Amino acid sequence: MSAFFLVENCWPTSPIDDLLDLQPNLPASFDQYSIIALLPPFIKPLPVPILLEDVNYLNTKGALFVLDGEIRAALIHAFVDLLLMQGVIFSAAAYVDMKYLHTLGFVSRKEARRLYPQRTKLLYDFGCESDRITVIQTLLFMTYWHETLDDEKDASHWIGIAIPLAETIGMNRLSGHAKTPEKKLWKRIWSACYIRDCLVSLGLRRPAKIRPDKLNMSMLEESDFGIQVLPVTVVVNPAECAFTRNIEMQSELAAMFVALAQLSLCISRLLGTQYSLGFRAGNSKYGTTKSTMMLFPKASNVKSIESLDEELEVWEQSLPSCCQNRTFSQADREHGRSTIVLHNTLLHMLYHAAVIALHWPSCRPFVRTNVDRQALSRLKVSEAAIQISQSATMLHSVGLDCPLPTPGVTVIMLAMVSHISVMDETSGTHAHELVKSELEQCIRV
C-alpha cells in the first residue's frame, strides 16, 4: 500500500520550499554539535548516546547523506526521521522516474535499490532511532528487499522483528473506535504489519508470524486514515501526485487498504487450513543452498475448501463500488489516477492468487480426492491464473507494470506456475496454445 498511509501525515508548519536548497555538506569527521548543525532542520537529531566513531562510520557509508531539493521532492513529501526517510527513499527508488536515479549516478534501478536499504540497515543497526513507531514503519519498508533466496535477512526476517516490537507497545491490542490521531496511526501500522506478514507468507511459503486465531485487531475504518487536502503552502509535491490534494482519491485508497486487510484475513486462514509446515533441504539448482522450514500443500478437506471459497466470494461481492474490479485505460493515468489503477488492479490480482492458493492442493495429480472436486479446483485455478495474466497485461498496456509492488510479482509467479501445469496436461491441443499465450504475457510483464 502507499507509504502515504504508513507514514504519519505531519505537514510542515512553514513552506517546505525554503528548505529544499539545504544540503548537508558533511566533513570526514565531526563532533556531536556538528551533527545537529549540518543535518537539515527537518531531520530529527541523532540520539546523543551514539558513539562518535559510529557517527563517522555512518557518514563514510553515506547513511547520513540527504538528497538535494529536486530529487528529494520526487521521493518524499513530508518531514520524517532520518531512519524513516532513508526507508521511504529506498522504497520510492523502486518507482521514481529513472531520470532522477540517473542524476544520482545510478546505472539501473536495481543498483539504487541495493544501496539505499544498506544505508537504512546501517542506521537501524547503530540504533540511530529510539522511537519505536518510526522503527516499526522502517522495518515494514525493509521487508520489500532481499537480493537472493539465501539472504538470511529477507522479508520474513524484517517482519519478524517489526511484529514483536509492535506487540511490546500494545499496538495489537487496540479495540473499537480509535479516537486520537496516535491510535489511528497505530491501527494503520498494525494492519500494515498483519497484511505484510500474510503476503510474505504467501510469497515465500513461510509460516506467518501472526496466527489468525491469535489476531487481536479491530478492522480499519475510513475514519482511521488521515484524509485531508495537502496544504497549498507545500509546493514540494509534484503535479502527478494528484491524490494528496484530492479527498475522493484518498478515500478510494483508504477503502482499498481496508479491503486488503479483510482479504489478508481470508488468505491467512486458507494458508493455515490448506498448508502445513515442512522441511525443505537446500538445493543449488533453485538458487539456495540452505535448508528451511516452509509451507507445503496438505490433504484437502472438501468442507474447508467450500467454506473458504464462499468466504472469498463474499469478500469480492461485498466490495464497495470504488474497490470493484474494472478495466482502466491510459486516460486514467493521464488524469493522475495511476495510484488508483495500480492498487485496484493489485487488490484483485491478490484475490485471484488467494483462489489459486486455496485450490492448488486439490489439483495435484497424486492427491486422493473426489474427481469432480478436483476438476472444479483445476478449473478455478486456471480461471484465476488467466484473470491475473489479463490484469498484468492491462497494467503493461498503460505503462504501470514497472512500478508493480513486490506482492504483484508473487501473484504473477503463481499464475505462471498454473499456466505451466495446464500446458503440461494439454500438450498438442488448442488449449495448450491459448495458455502458452497467457504465460508469455506474464513473462513480458
C-alpha positions as CSV (number, residue, x, y, z in Angstrom):
1,M,0.0,0.0,0.0
2,S,1.1,3.6,-0.5
3,A,3.6,5.0,2.0
4,F,1.0,7.8,2.4
5,F,-0.8,5.6,4.9
6,L,2.2,4.2,6.6
7,V,3.9,7.4,7.4
8,E,2.1,9.9,9.7
9,N,0.8,12.8,7.8
10,C,2.8,15.6,9.5
11,W,3.0,18.5,7.2
12,P,5.5,21.3,7.8
13,T,4.4,24.5,9.6
14,S,6.5,26.6,7.2
15,P,6.8,26.4,3.4
16,I,8.9,23.4,2.5
17,D,10.5,25.1,-0.5
18,D,12.5,27.2,1.9
19,L,14.2,24.0,3.0
20,L,14.8,22.4,-0.4
21,D,18.0,24.1,-1.1
22,L,19.5,22.9,2.2
23,Q,22.1,20.2,1.5
24,P,24.3,18.9,4.3
25,N,28.0,19.1,3.4
26,L,29.3,16.7,6.0
27,P,33.0,16.6,6.6
28,A,35.0,13.4,7.0
29,S,34.6,13.6,10.8
30,F,32.8,15.9,13.2
31,D,31.6,16.3,16.8
32,Q,28.1,15.9,18.1
33,Y,27.4,19.6,17.8
34,S,28.3,19.5,14.1
35,I,25.8,16.7,13.6
36,I,22.9,19.0,14.7
37,A,24.2,21.9,12.7
38,L,24.8,20.1,9.4
39,L,21.8,17.9,9.1
40,P,18.8,19.7,7.6
41,P,16.4,21.2,10.1
42,F,13.6,18.8,9.1
43,I,15.7,15.8,10.3
44,K,15.4,14.9,13.9
45,P,18.9,15.0,15.6
46,L,20.7,11.7,16.2
47,P,20.5,10.4,19.8
48,V,23.3,11.7,22.0
49,P,24.4,8.2,23.3
50,I,25.6,7.2,19.8
51,L,29.4,6.9,19.8
52,L,31.3,9.5,17.7
53,E,33.2,6.8,15.8
54,D,29.9,5.2,14.9
55,V,28.6,8.5,13.5
56,N,31.7,8.9,11.5
57,Y,31.3,5.4,10.1
58,L,27.7,6.1,9.2
59,N,28.8,9.3,7.4
60,T,31.5,7.4,5.5
61,K,28.9,4.8,4.3
62,G,26.6,7.6,3.1
63,A,23.9,6.8,5.7
64,L,23.7,10.5,6.8
65,F,23.5,11.8,3.2
66,V,20.3,13.6,2.4
67,L,19.3,14.1,-1.2
68,D,19.2,17.6,-2.8
69,G,16.0,19.5,-3.3
70,E,14.5,18.3,-6.7
71,I,15.4,14.7,-6.3
72,R,14.2,14.6,-2.7
73,A,11.0,16.2,-3.8
74,A,10.5,13.3,-6.2
75,L,11.0,10.7,-3.5
76,I,9.5,12.1,-0.3
77,H,6.8,14.6,0.6
78,A,6.8,15.0,4.4
79,F,9.1,15.7,7.3
80,V,10.4,12.4,8.8
81,D,13.1,11.0,10.9
82,L,16.4,10.2,9.2
83,L,15.9,6.4,9.6
84,L,12.4,6.6,8.2
85,M,13.4,9.0,5.5
86,Q,16.1,6.5,4.2
87,G,13.4,3.8,4.4
88,V,11.0,5.9,2.3
89,I,13.7,6.8,-0.2
90,F,14.6,3.1,-0.5
91,S,11.0,2.1,-1.1
92,A,10.4,5.0,-3.5
93,A,13.5,4.1,-5.5
94,A,11.5,1.2,-7.0
95,Y,9.0,3.6,-8.5
96,V,10.5,7.0,-9.1
97,D,11.3,8.1,-12.7
98,M,14.7,6.8,-13.8
99,K,15.9,10.3,-14.7
100,Y,16.2,11.1,-11.0
101,L,18.3,7.9,-10.4
102,H,20.5,8.7,-13.4
103,T,21.1,12.2,-11.9
104,L,22.4,10.5,-8.8
105,G,24.7,8.4,-10.9
106,F,22.9,5.1,-10.8
107,V,23.0,3.0,-14.0
108,S,20.0,0.9,-13.1
109,R,17.1,0.8,-10.7
110,K,18.4,-2.3,-9.1
111,E,21.7,-0.6,-8.3
112,A,19.8,2.2,-6.4
113,R,17.7,-0.3,-4.6
114,R,20.8,-2.2,-3.5
115,L,22.4,0.9,-2.0
116,Y,19.5,2.6,-0.1
117,P,18.5,-0.5,2.0
118,Q,22.1,-0.8,3.1
119,R,22.0,2.8,4.4
120,T,18.7,2.2,6.1
121,K,20.1,-1.0,7.7
122,L,23.2,0.7,9.0
123,L,21.1,3.4,10.7
124,Y,18.9,0.7,12.2
125,D,21.9,-1.5,13.3
126,F,23.6,1.5,15.0
127,G,20.5,2.4,17.0
128,C,20.1,5.8,15.4
129,E,16.4,5.9,16.2
130,S,14.8,5.4,19.6
131,D,11.2,6.0,18.6
132,R,9.6,2.5,18.2
133,I,6.8,3.7,15.9
134,T,9.4,5.0,13.5
135,V,11.4,1.8,13.7
136,I,8.4,-0.3,13.0
137,Q,7.5,1.7,10.0
138,T,11.1,1.5,8.7
139,L,11.1,-2.3,9.2
140,L,8.0,-2.6,7.1
141,F,9.8,-0.8,4.3
142,M,12.8,-3.2,4.7
143,T,10.5,-6.2,4.0
144,Y,10.5,-5.1,0.4
145,W,14.1,-6.0,-0.4
146,H,16.4,-9.0,-0.5
147,E,18.8,-10.0,-3.3
148,T,19.0,-13.8,-3.2
149,L,17.0,-16.7,-2.0
150,D,19.8,-17.4,0.5
151,D,19.5,-13.9,2.1
152,E,19.1,-14.6,5.8
153,K,17.7,-11.1,6.3
154,D,14.8,-11.4,3.9
155,A,11.3,-10.1,4.2
156,S,10.4,-12.8,6.7
157,H,13.3,-11.7,8.9
158,W,12.3,-8.0,9.0
159,I,8.6,-8.6,9.5
160,G,9.6,-11.0,12.3
161,I,11.3,-8.0,14.1
162,A,8.5,-5.5,13.4
163,I,5.6,-7.5,14.7
164,P,7.1,-8.3,18.2
165,L,8.2,-4.7,18.5
166,A,4.6,-3.6,17.7
167,E,3.3,-6.0,20.3
168,T,5.6,-4.7,23.0
169,I,3.8,-1.3,22.9
170,G,0.3,-2.9,22.7
171,M,-0.3,-2.0,19.1
172,N,-2.1,-5.3,18.6
173,R,-4.5,-4.8,21.5
174,L,-6.4,-1.8,20.1
175,S,-10.1,-2.4,20.0
176,G,-13.1,-0.4,19.0
177,H,-13.1,3.1,17.5
178,A,-9.8,4.9,17.6
179,K,-10.3,8.4,18.9
180,T,-6.9,10.1,18.8
181,P,-4.6,10.6,15.8
182,E,-1.9,8.5,17.5
183,K,-4.2,5.5,18.0
184,K,-5.5,5.8,14.4
185,L,-1.9,5.7,13.3
186,W,-1.3,2.6,15.4
187,K,-4.3,0.8,13.8
188,R,-2.9,1.6,10.3
189,I,0.6,0.4,11.2
190,W,-0.6,-2.8,12.9
191,S,-2.9,-3.5,10.0
192,A,0.1,-3.0,7.6
193,C,2.1,-5.4,9.8
194,Y,-0.6,-8.0,9.5
195,I,-1.1,-7.5,5.8
196,R,2.7,-7.7,5.1
197,D,3.0,-10.8,7.3
198,C,0.3,-12.5,5.3
199,L,1.7,-11.6,1.9
200,V,5.2,-12.6,2.9
201,S,3.9,-15.9,4.0
202,L,2.1,-16.3,0.6
203,G,5.1,-15.3,-1.4
204,L,7.9,-17.1,0.4
205,R,5.8,-20.0,1.7
206,R,7.0,-19.3,5.2
207,P,4.7,-19.6,8.3
208,A,3.1,-16.4,9.2
209,K,4.2,-14.7,12.4
210,I,0.6,-13.8,13.4
211,R,-1.8,-16.8,13.6
212,P,-5.3,-15.8,12.5
213,D,-6.8,-17.3,15.7
214,K,-4.5,-15.2,17.8
215,L,-5.1,-11.9,16.0
216,N,-6.4,-9.1,18.2
217,M,-7.4,-6.4,15.7
218,S,-10.3,-4.2,15.2
219,M,-11.0,-3.8,11.5
220,L,-9.9,-0.5,10.0
221,E,-12.4,2.2,9.2
222,E,-12.2,5.2,6.9
223,S,-12.0,7.5,9.9
224,D,-8.7,5.8,10.9
225,F,-7.0,7.4,7.9
226,G,-5.6,10.9,7.9
227,I,-7.6,12.0,4.9
228,Q,-7.0,15.7,4.3
229,V,-6.1,18.0,1.5
230,L,-2.4,18.8,1.3
231,P,-1.9,22.5,2.3
232,V,-1.2,24.8,-0.6
233,T,1.8,26.0,1.2
234,V,3.5,22.7,0.5
235,V,4.9,23.2,-3.0
236,V,7.3,20.2,-3.0
237,N,4.5,17.8,-4.1
238,P,4.8,17.1,-7.8
239,A,1.7,17.7,-10.0
240,E,1.4,14.0,-11.0
241,C,0.9,13.1,-7.3
242,A,-2.7,14.2,-7.5
243,F,-4.2,12.2,-4.7
244,T,-2.6,14.3,-2.0
245,R,-4.9,17.1,-2.9
246,N,-7.9,15.0,-3.8
247,I,-10.2,13.8,-1.0
248,E,-12.1,11.4,-3.2
249,M,-8.9,9.6,-4.3
250,Q,-7.7,9.4,-0.7
251,S,-11.0,7.8,0.3
252,E,-10.7,5.3,-2.5
253,L,-7.2,4.3,-1.4
254,A,-8.3,4.0,2.2
255,A,-11.2,1.7,1.1
256,M,-8.7,-0.4,-0.9
257,F,-6.5,-0.7,2.2
258,V,-9.4,-1.8,4.3
259,A,-10.4,-4.4,1.7
260,L,-6.8,-5.6,1.5
261,A,-6.8,-6.1,5.3
262,Q,-10.0,-8.1,5.0
263,L,-8.6,-10.2,2.2
264,S,-5.5,-10.9,4.2
265,L,-7.6,-12.4,6.9
266,C,-9.0,-14.8,4.3
267,I,-5.6,-15.6,2.9
268,S,-4.2,-16.3,6.4
269,R,-7.0,-18.7,7.2
270,L,-6.6,-20.6,4.0
271,L,-2.9,-20.9,4.3
272,G,-3.4,-22.3,7.8
273,T,-6.0,-24.8,6.6
274,Q,-4.6,-26.0,3.3
275,Y,-0.9,-26.0,4.1
276,S,1.3,-27.5,6.8
277,L,4.8,-26.7,7.9
278,G,7.6,-28.9,6.5
279,F,11.3,-29.1,5.9
280,R,12.9,-28.2,2.6
281,A,16.5,-29.1,2.0
282,G,18.8,-26.6,0.3
283,N,19.3,-27.1,-3.5
284,S,21.7,-25.0,-5.5
285,K,19.7,-25.8,-8.6
286,Y,17.0,-23.5,-7.3
287,G,19.4,-20.8,-6.1
288,T,19.6,-21.7,-2.5
289,T,21.9,-24.0,-0.5
290,K,20.3,-23.5,2.9
291,S,17.6,-25.7,4.4
292,T,14.5,-24.0,5.8
293,M,11.0,-24.6,7.1
294,M,8.3,-23.9,4.5
295,L,4.6,-24.4,3.9
296,F,3.6,-27.4,1.8
297,P,0.2,-28.4,0.5
298,K,-1.6,-31.0,2.6
299,A,-4.5,-33.3,2.1
300,S,-7.6,-31.3,1.3
301,N,-10.8,-31.2,3.2
302,V,-13.7,-30.6,0.9
303,K,-15.8,-28.8,3.6
304,S,-13.0,-26.4,4.5
305,I,-12.4,-25.7,0.8
306,E,-16.0,-24.9,0.2
307,S,-16.2,-22.7,3.3
308,L,-13.1,-20.7,2.4
309,D,-14.3,-20.5,-1.2
310,E,-17.5,-19.0,0.0
311,E,-15.6,-16.6,2.2
312,L,-13.6,-15.3,-0.7
313,E,-16.7,-14.9,-2.8
314,V,-18.4,-13.0,-0.1
315,W,-15.4,-10.7,0.2
316,E,-15.5,-9.9,-3.6
317,Q,-19.2,-9.4,-3.7
318,S,-19.2,-7.1,-0.6
319,L,-16.6,-4.7,-2.0
320,P,-17.6,-1.0,-2.2
321,S,-18.1,0.3,-5.7
322,C,-14.7,2.1,-5.7
323,C,-12.9,-1.2,-5.0
324,Q,-14.7,-3.3,-7.5
325,N,-12.8,-4.8,-10.4
326,R,-12.8,-2.7,-13.5
327,T,-10.8,-2.1,-16.7
328,F,-8.6,1.0,-16.8
329,S,-7.2,2.9,-19.7
330,Q,-4.4,5.3,-20.5
331,A,-6.8,8.2,-19.8
332,D,-6.9,7.1,-16.1
333,R,-3.2,7.5,-15.9
334,E,-3.2,10.8,-17.7
335,H,-5.7,12.2,-15.2
336,G,-3.5,11.5,-12.2
337,R,-5.2,8.2,-11.2
338,S,-2.1,5.9,-11.6
339,T,-2.1,5.1,-7.9
340,I,-5.8,4.1,-8.0
341,V,-5.3,2.0,-11.1
342,L,-2.3,0.2,-9.7
343,H,-3.8,-0.6,-6.2
344,N,-7.2,-1.6,-7.5
345,T,-5.7,-4.0,-10.0
346,L,-3.2,-5.4,-7.5
347,L,-6.1,-5.9,-5.0
348,H,-7.9,-8.2,-7.4
349,M,-4.8,-9.9,-8.5
350,L,-4.2,-10.9,-4.9
351,Y,-7.8,-12.1,-4.7
352,H,-7.2,-14.4,-7.7
353,A,-3.9,-15.5,-6.1
354,A,-5.8,-16.5,-3.0
355,V,-8.2,-18.6,-5.1
356,I,-5.1,-20.4,-6.6
357,A,-3.6,-20.9,-3.2
358,L,-6.8,-22.4,-1.9
359,H,-7.4,-24.8,-4.7
360,W,-3.9,-25.7,-5.7
361,P,-3.5,-28.6,-3.1
362,S,-6.5,-30.3,-4.7
363,C,-5.1,-30.0,-8.2
364,R,-2.1,-32.3,-7.7
365,P,-2.4,-35.5,-9.8
366,F,-1.5,-37.8,-6.9
367,V,-4.0,-36.4,-4.4
368,R,-6.8,-38.7,-3.5
369,T,-9.9,-36.7,-3.7
370,N,-13.3,-36.6,-5.4
371,V,-12.9,-36.5,-9.2
372,D,-15.5,-33.8,-9.6
373,R,-13.9,-31.8,-6.7
374,Q,-10.5,-32.0,-8.4
375,A,-11.9,-30.9,-11.8
376,L,-13.6,-27.9,-10.2
377,S,-10.5,-26.9,-8.3
378,R,-8.4,-27.2,-11.5
379,L,-11.0,-25.0,-13.4
380,K,-10.9,-22.4,-10.6
381,V,-7.1,-22.3,-10.6
382,S,-6.9,-22.0,-14.4
383,E,-9.5,-19.2,-14.5
384,A,-7.8,-17.3,-11.7
385,A,-4.5,-17.5,-13.4
386,I,-6.0,-16.2,-16.7
387,Q,-7.5,-13.3,-14.7
388,I,-4.1,-12.5,-13.3
389,S,-2.5,-12.6,-16.7
390,Q,-5.1,-10.3,-18.2
391,S,-4.7,-7.8,-15.3
392,A,-0.9,-7.8,-15.8
393,T,-1.4,-7.2,-19.5
394,M,-3.7,-4.3,-18.7
395,L,-1.1,-2.7,-16.4
396,H,1.6,-3.2,-19.1
397,S,-0.7,-1.5,-21.7
398,V,-0.9,1.6,-19.5
399,G,2.8,1.6,-18.5
400,L,2.2,0.6,-14.9
401,D,3.9,-2.8,-14.8
402,C,7.3,-1.3,-13.9
403,P,6.1,0.1,-10.5
404,L,4.3,-3.1,-9.6
405,P,4.9,-3.7,-5.9
406,T,6.6,-6.9,-4.7
407,P,3.2,-8.8,-4.0
408,G,2.4,-8.3,-7.6
409,V,5.5,-10.4,-8.5
410,T,4.3,-13.1,-6.2
411,V,0.9,-13.1,-7.8
412,I,2.3,-13.3,-11.4
413,M,4.6,-16.2,-10.3
414,L,1.6,-18.2,-9.0
415,A,-0.2,-17.6,-12.3
416,M,2.9,-18.7,-14.3
417,V,3.1,-22.0,-12.3
418,S,-0.6,-22.6,-13.0
419,H,-0.1,-21.9,-16.8
420,I,2.9,-24.3,-17.0
421,S,0.9,-27.0,-15.2
422,V,-2.0,-26.7,-17.7
423,M,0.4,-26.7,-20.6
424,D,1.9,-30.0,-19.5
425,E,-1.6,-31.5,-19.4
426,T,-2.8,-30.1,-22.7
427,S,0.3,-30.7,-24.9
428,G,-0.6,-30.7,-28.7
429,T,-4.0,-29.1,-28.2
430,H,-5.5,-25.7,-29.0
431,A,-5.9,-25.1,-25.2
432,H,-2.1,-25.5,-24.9
433,E,-1.5,-22.6,-27.3
434,L,-4.0,-20.4,-25.5
435,V,-2.4,-21.0,-22.1
436,K,1.0,-20.5,-23.7
437,S,-0.1,-17.1,-24.8
438,E,-1.2,-16.2,-21.2
439,L,2.2,-17.4,-19.9
440,E,4.0,-15.2,-22.4
441,Q,2.0,-12.2,-21.2
442,C,3.2,-12.9,-17.6
443,I,6.8,-13.2,-18.8
444,R,6.6,-10.0,-20.7
445,V,5.4,-8.1,-17.6
